[in-house]
């Protein structure tokens, strides 16, 4: 009986807040993109009165530093690890049963009729285990999808409130290998958005 490998790769993937759209997504063509990191420098907030009405938020940075993302990722990984341990334990037990059965066959210590019954039982257990693997993999995929929807909804609602004060014409989503290839640092409001998101999350936990 071959060893089945249980792999929940989705657990190891970073959460991607794909499709963060407040008004429209603009497309630019120019030089390759660069990642914008969070710094301790407190830049001046751009407003339509003092500059362009187009700003952007770095989604890669939110994924890395937004506390809510970290919590959801830990919860998803914890669930995935628990399910994986359960399946691997059952797989090990089944392999031991199969090895014991093969030993009995090789030493002629089991009757043909009994061997047929044990073989069918092992095949049934193997099929059940494979179905459980598939079910758990689907469960993790669904949880990851729901997590992305929850994150998108949280950030989208925040930016709608955020923009009541600043009245930007566009708040774009910038991410590595995304649609926007070049973005000026002067239009980056990631730091302000990230700080306020984390403040709101901290206040909800109290």
TORKOL-735730 format. One record per residue (C-alpha): residue number from 1; residue in three letters; chain; x, y, z. Coordinates in steps of 0.02 Angstrom, whole numbers. Each point is the difference from the previous one (the first is absolute). Layout:
N
<num NUM | residu ALA | chaine A | xx X | yy Y | zz Z>
...
This chain:
206
<num 1 | residu UNK | chaine A | xx 0 | yy 0 | zz 0>
<num 2 | residu UNK | chaine A | xx 83 | yy 162 | zz -57>
<num 3 | residu UNK | chaine A | xx 24 | yy 144 | zz 120>
<num 4 | residu UNK | chaine A | xx -119 | yy 144 | zz -30>
<num 5 | residu UNK | chaine A | xx 72 | yy 174 | zz 21>
<num 6 | residu UNK | chaine A | xx -115 | yy 126 | zz 81>
<num 7 | residu UNK | chaine A | xx 44 | yy 176 | zz -52>
<num 8 | residu UNK | chaine A | xx -91 | yy 158 | zz 49>
<num 9 | residu UNK | chaine A | xx 102 | yy 125 | zz -99>
<num 10 | residu UNK | chaine A | xx -136 | yy 130 | zz 17>
<num 11 | residu UNK | chaine A | xx 42 | yy 15 | zz 184>
<num 12 | residu UNK | chaine A | xx 175 | yy 63 | zz -41>
<num 13 | residu UNK | chaine A | xx -54 | yy 132 | zz -124>
<num 14 | residu UNK | chaine A | xx -2 | yy 182 | zz 52>
<num 15 | residu UNK | chaine A | xx -170 | yy 79 | zz 7>
<num 16 | residu UNK | chaine A | xx -28 | yy 104 | zz -156>
<num 17 | residu UNK | chaine A | xx -124 | yy 141 | zz 11>
<num 18 | residu UNK | chaine A | xx -33 | yy -17 | zz -186>
<num 19 | residu UNK | chaine A | xx -120 | yy 118 | zz -83>
<num 20 | residu UNK | chaine A | xx 6 | yy 142 | zz 126>
<num 21 | residu UNK | chaine A | xx -96 | yy 128 | zz -103>
<num 22 | residu UNK | chaine A | xx -76 | yy 157 | zz 71>
<num 23 | residu UNK | chaine A | xx -47 | yy 91 | zz -159>
<num 24 | residu UNK | chaine A | xx 94 | yy -65 | zz -154>
<num 25 | residu UNK | chaine A | xx 162 | yy -93 | zz -41>
<num 26 | residu UNK | chaine A | xx 113 | yy 101 | zz -115>
<num 27 | residu UNK | chaine A | xx 126 | yy -84 | zz -113>
<num 28 | residu UNK | chaine A | xx 174 | yy 72 | zz -32>
<num 29 | residu UNK | chaine A | xx 142 | yy -63 | zz -110>
<num 30 | residu UNK | chaine A | xx 180 | yy 46 | zz 40>
<num 31 | residu UNK | chaine A | xx 148 | yy -68 | zz 100>
<num 32 | residu UNK | chaine A | xx -8 | yy -156 | zz 111>
<num 33 | residu UNK | chaine A | xx -87 | yy 19 | zz 167>
<num 34 | residu UNK | chaine A | xx 86 | yy 28 | zz 166>
<num 35 | residu UNK | chaine A | xx -61 | yy -49 | zz 172>
<num 36 | residu UNK | chaine A | xx -37 | yy 139 | zz 123>
<num 37 | residu UNK | chaine A | xx 53 | yy -41 | zz 179>
<num 38 | residu UNK | chaine A | xx -71 | yy 70 | zz 160>
<num 39 | residu UNK | chaine A | xx 117 | yy 126 | zz 80>
<num 40 | residu UNK | chaine A | xx -7 | yy 94 | zz 164>
<num 41 | residu UNK | chaine A | xx -4 | yy 166 | zz -91>
<num 42 | residu UNK | chaine A | xx -168 | yy 86 | zz 18>
<num 43 | residu UNK | chaine A | xx -35 | yy 72 | zz -171>
<num 44 | residu UNK | chaine A | xx -123 | yy 143 | zz -26>
<num 45 | residu UNK | chaine A | xx -171 | yy -58 | zz -54>
<num 46 | residu UNK | chaine A | xx -40 | yy 49 | zz -179>
<num 47 | residu UNK | chaine A | xx -169 | yy 80 | zz -26>
<num 48 | residu UNK | chaine A | xx -88 | yy 52 | zz -160>
<num 49 | residu UNK | chaine A | xx 25 | yy 180 | zz 52>
<num 50 | residu UNK | chaine A | xx 189 | yy -19 | zz 13>
<num 51 | residu UNK | chaine A | xx 35 | yy -126 | zz -136>
<num 52 | residu UNK | chaine A | xx -71 | yy -126 | zz -123>
<num 53 | residu UNK | chaine A | xx -164 | yy -85 | zz 40>
<num 54 | residu UNK | chaine A | xx 80 | yy -170 | zz -33>
<num 55 | residu UNK | chaine A | xx 89 | yy -97 | zz 137>
<num 56 | residu UNK | chaine A | xx 39 | yy -182 | zz 31>
<num 57 | residu UNK | chaine A | xx 15 | yy -130 | zz 137>
<num 58 | residu UNK | chaine A | xx 135 | yy -135 | zz -8>
<num 59 | residu UNK | chaine A | xx -91 | yy -165 | zz 21>
<num 60 | residu UNK | chaine A | xx 161 | yy -98 | zz 30>
<num 61 | residu UNK | chaine A | xx 35 | yy 111 | zz 149>
<num 62 | residu UNK | chaine A | xx -175 | yy -22 | zz 70>
<num 63 | residu UNK | chaine A | xx 18 | yy -188 | zz -17>
<num 64 | residu UNK | chaine A | xx 159 | yy 3 | zz 102>
<num 65 | residu UNK | chaine A | xx -39 | yy 128 | zz 134>
<num 66 | residu UNK | chaine A | xx -189 | yy 7 | zz 24>
<num 67 | residu UNK | chaine A | xx -31 | yy -87 | zz 167>
<num 68 | residu UNK | chaine A | xx -169 | yy -68 | zz -55>
<num 69 | residu UNK | chaine A | xx 84 | yy -90 | zz -146>
<num 70 | residu UNK | chaine A | xx 127 | yy -77 | zz 119>
<num 71 | residu UNK | chaine A | xx -138 | yy -67 | zz 113>
<num 72 | residu UNK | chaine A | xx -101 | yy -74 | zz -143>
<num 73 | residu UNK | chaine A | xx 156 | yy -81 | zz -73>
<num 74 | residu UNK | chaine A | xx 46 | yy -78 | zz 167>
<num 75 | residu UNK | chaine A | xx -176 | yy -68 | zz 22>
<num 76 | residu UNK | chaine A | xx -1 | yy -74 | zz -175>
<num 77 | residu UNK | chaine A | xx 172 | yy -79 | zz 24>
<num 78 | residu UNK | chaine A | xx -52 | yy -70 | zz 169>
<num 79 | residu UNK | chaine A | xx -154 | yy -82 | zz -77>
<num 80 | residu UNK | chaine A | xx 101 | yy -68 | zz -146>
<num 81 | residu UNK | chaine A | xx 134 | yy -72 | zz 114>
<num 82 | residu UNK | chaine A | xx -130 | yy -82 | zz 112>
<num 83 | residu UNK | chaine A | xx -88 | yy -83 | zz -148>
<num 84 | residu UNK | chaine A | xx 165 | yy -54 | zz -75>
<num 85 | residu UNK | chaine A | xx 56 | yy -82 | zz 163>
<num 86 | residu UNK | chaine A | xx -165 | yy -93 | zz 11>
<num 87 | residu UNK | chaine A | xx 16 | yy -69 | zz -176>
<num 88 | residu UNK | chaine A | xx 183 | yy -45 | zz 19>
<num 89 | residu UNK | chaine A | xx -35 | yy -95 | zz 162>
<num 90 | residu UNK | chaine A | xx -136 | yy -99 | zz -88>
<num 91 | residu UNK | chaine A | xx 115 | yy -30 | zz -147>
<num 92 | residu UNK | chaine A | xx 138 | yy -67 | zz 113>
<num 93 | residu UNK | chaine A | xx -122 | yy -116 | zz 87>
<num 94 | residu UNK | chaine A | xx -63 | yy -66 | zz -166>
<num 95 | residu UNK | chaine A | xx 176 | yy -31 | zz -63>
<num 96 | residu UNK | chaine A | xx 38 | yy -101 | zz 157>
<num 97 | residu UNK | chaine A | xx -156 | yy -105 | zz -28>
<num 98 | residu UNK | chaine A | xx 52 | yy -29 | zz -180>
<num 99 | residu UNK | chaine A | xx 176 | yy -51 | zz 52>
<num 100 | residu UNK | chaine A | xx -70 | yy -122 | zz 129>
<num 101 | residu UNK | chaine A | xx -116 | yy -72 | zz -131>
<num 102 | residu UNK | chaine A | xx 143 | yy -24 | zz -124>
<num 103 | residu UNK | chaine A | xx 101 | yy -87 | zz 136>
<num 104 | residu UNK | chaine A | xx -141 | yy -123 | zz 31>
<num 105 | residu UNK | chaine A | xx -16 | yy -34 | zz -186>
<num 106 | residu UNK | chaine A | xx 186 | yy -33 | zz -18>
<num 107 | residu UNK | chaine A | xx 3 | yy -121 | zz 148>
<num 108 | residu UNK | chaine A | xx -163 | yy -87 | zz -47>
<num 109 | residu UNK | chaine A | xx -70 | yy 40 | zz 171>
<num 110 | residu UNK | chaine A | xx -169 | yy 54 | zz -66>
<num 111 | residu UNK | chaine A | xx -132 | yy -96 | zz -94>
<num 112 | residu UNK | chaine A | xx -46 | yy 47 | zz -177>
<num 113 | residu UNK | chaine A | xx -176 | yy 45 | zz 52>
<num 114 | residu UNK | chaine A | xx 59 | yy 109 | zz 143>
<num 115 | residu UNK | chaine A | xx 131 | yy 81 | zz -111>
<num 116 | residu UNK | chaine A | xx -135 | yy 49 | zz -123>
<num 117 | residu UNK | chaine A | xx -103 | yy 81 | zz 139>
<num 118 | residu UNK | chaine A | xx 149 | yy 95 | zz 71>
<num 119 | residu UNK | chaine A | xx 52 | yy 59 | zz -173>
<num 120 | residu UNK | chaine A | xx -174 | yy 70 | zz -34>
<num 121 | residu UNK | chaine A | xx 2 | yy 86 | zz 170>
<num 122 | residu UNK | chaine A | xx 167 | yy 81 | zz -39>
<num 123 | residu UNK | chaine A | xx -60 | yy 59 | zz -169>
<num 124 | residu UNK | chaine A | xx -155 | yy 76 | zz 79>
<num 125 | residu UNK | chaine A | xx 106 | yy 90 | zz 130>
<num 126 | residu UNK | chaine A | xx 116 | yy 64 | zz -135>
<num 127 | residu UNK | chaine A | xx -146 | yy 68 | zz -101>
<num 128 | residu UNK | chaine A | xx -73 | yy 83 | zz 154>
<num 129 | residu UNK | chaine A | xx 168 | yy 81 | zz 39>
<num 130 | residu UNK | chaine A | xx 18 | yy 66 | zz -177>
<num 131 | residu UNK | chaine A | xx -174 | yy 75 | zz 8>
<num 132 | residu UNK | chaine A | xx 43 | yy 82 | zz 166>
<num 133 | residu UNK | chaine A | xx 157 | yy 76 | zz -76>
<num 134 | residu UNK | chaine A | xx -101 | yy 72 | zz -143>
<num 135 | residu UNK | chaine A | xx -134 | yy 64 | zz 118>
<num 136 | residu UNK | chaine A | xx 125 | yy 85 | zz 115>
<num 137 | residu UNK | chaine A | xx 94 | yy 78 | zz -146>
<num 138 | residu UNK | chaine A | xx -165 | yy 70 | zz -65>
<num 139 | residu UNK | chaine A | xx -42 | yy 63 | zz 175>
<num 140 | residu UNK | chaine A | xx 164 | yy 96 | zz 13>
<num 141 | residu UNK | chaine A | xx -25 | yy 74 | zz -174>
<num 142 | residu UNK | chaine A | xx -174 | yy 59 | zz 49>
<num 143 | residu UNK | chaine A | xx 63 | yy 75 | zz 162>
<num 144 | residu UNK | chaine A | xx 139 | yy 91 | zz -92>
<num 145 | residu UNK | chaine A | xx -126 | yy 69 | zz -126>
<num 146 | residu UNK | chaine A | xx -116 | yy 59 | zz 139>
<num 147 | residu UNK | chaine A | xx 149 | yy 79 | zz 88>
<num 148 | residu UNK | chaine A | xx 45 | yy 98 | zz -156>
<num 149 | residu UNK | chaine A | xx -179 | yy 60 | zz -17>
<num 150 | residu UNK | chaine A | xx -1 | yy 54 | zz 182>
<num 151 | residu UNK | chaine A | xx 164 | yy 95 | zz -21>
<num 152 | residu UNK | chaine A | xx -58 | yy 82 | zz -160>
<num 153 | residu UNK | chaine A | xx -162 | yy 55 | zz 82>
<num 154 | residu UNK | chaine A | xx 91 | yy 67 | zz 153>
<num 155 | residu UNK | chaine A | xx 126 | yy 102 | zz -99>
<num 156 | residu UNK | chaine A | xx -129 | yy 59 | zz -126>
<num 157 | residu UNK | chaine A | xx -118 | yy 63 | zz 136>
<num 158 | residu UNK | chaine A | xx 143 | yy 86 | zz 90>
<num 159 | residu UNK | chaine A | xx 58 | yy 91 | zz -157>
<num 160 | residu UNK | chaine A | xx -175 | yy 60 | zz -36>
<num 161 | residu UNK | chaine A | xx -6 | yy 79 | zz 173>
<num 162 | residu UNK | chaine A | xx 179 | yy 59 | zz -17>
<num 163 | residu UNK | chaine A | xx -37 | yy 89 | zz -164>
<num 164 | residu UNK | chaine A | xx -144 | yy 101 | zz 72>
<num 165 | residu UNK | chaine A | xx 132 | yy 112 | zz 79>
<num 166 | residu UNK | chaine A | xx 125 | yy 6 | zz -143>
<num 167 | residu UNK | chaine A | xx -113 | yy -11 | zz -152>
<num 168 | residu UNK | chaine A | xx 126 | yy -80 | zz -116>
<num 169 | residu UNK | chaine A | xx -61 | yy -30 | zz -176>
<num 170 | residu UNK | chaine A | xx 86 | yy -170 | zz -7>
<num 171 | residu UNK | chaine A | xx 77 | yy -116 | zz 130>
<num 172 | residu UNK | chaine A | xx 95 | yy -133 | zz -96>
<num 173 | residu UNK | chaine A | xx 66 | yy -169 | zz 53>
<num 174 | residu UNK | chaine A | xx 186 | yy -19 | zz -32>
<num 175 | residu UNK | chaine A | xx 84 | yy -170 | zz 16>
<num 176 | residu UNK | chaine A | xx 152 | yy -87 | zz -71>
<num 177 | residu UNK | chaine A | xx -33 | yy -66 | zz -176>
<num 178 | residu UNK | chaine A | xx -167 | yy 89 | zz 1>
<num 179 | residu UNK | chaine A | xx -83 | yy 107 | zz -133>
<num 180 | residu UNK | chaine A | xx 85 | yy 160 | zz 56>
<num 181 | residu UNK | chaine A | xx 182 | yy -7 | zz -56>
<num 182 | residu UNK | chaine A | xx 63 | yy 168 | zz 65>
<num 183 | residu UNK | chaine A | xx -62 | yy 96 | zz 152>
<num 184 | residu UNK | chaine A | xx 77 | yy 157 | zz 73>
<num 185 | residu UNK | chaine A | xx 43 | yy -3 | zz 185>
<num 186 | residu UNK | chaine A | xx -84 | yy 170 | zz 16>
<num 187 | residu UNK | chaine A | xx -169 | yy -83 | zz -31>
<num 188 | residu UNK | chaine A | xx 24 | yy -141 | zz 126>
<num 189 | residu UNK | chaine A | xx -122 | yy 7 | zz 147>
<num 190 | residu UNK | chaine A | xx 38 | yy -177 | zz 59>
<num 191 | residu UNK | chaine A | xx 75 | yy 54 | zz 165>
<num 192 | residu UNK | chaine A | xx -149 | yy 105 | zz 51>
<num 193 | residu UNK | chaine A | xx -124 | yy -134 | zz -53>
<num 194 | residu UNK | chaine A | xx 97 | yy -139 | zz 87>
<num 195 | residu UNK | chaine A | xx 15 | yy 97 | zz 163>
<num 196 | residu UNK | chaine A | xx -186 | yy 38 | zz 4>
<num 197 | residu UNK | chaine A | xx -48 | yy -178 | zz -46>
<num 198 | residu UNK | chaine A | xx 106 | yy -67 | zz 143>
<num 199 | residu UNK | chaine A | xx -71 | yy 130 | zz 119>
<num 200 | residu UNK | chaine A | xx -177 | yy -51 | zz -45>
<num 201 | residu UNK | chaine A | xx 42 | yy -185 | zz 18>
<num 202 | residu UNK | chaine A | xx 80 | yy 30 | zz 170>
<num 203 | residu UNK | chaine A | xx -153 | yy 97 | zz 60>
<num 204 | residu UNK | chaine A | xx -117 | yy -141 | zz -55>
<num 205 | residu UNK | chaine A | xx 100 | yy -126 | zz 103>
<num 206 | residu UNK | chaine A | xx -25 | yy 99 | zz 162>
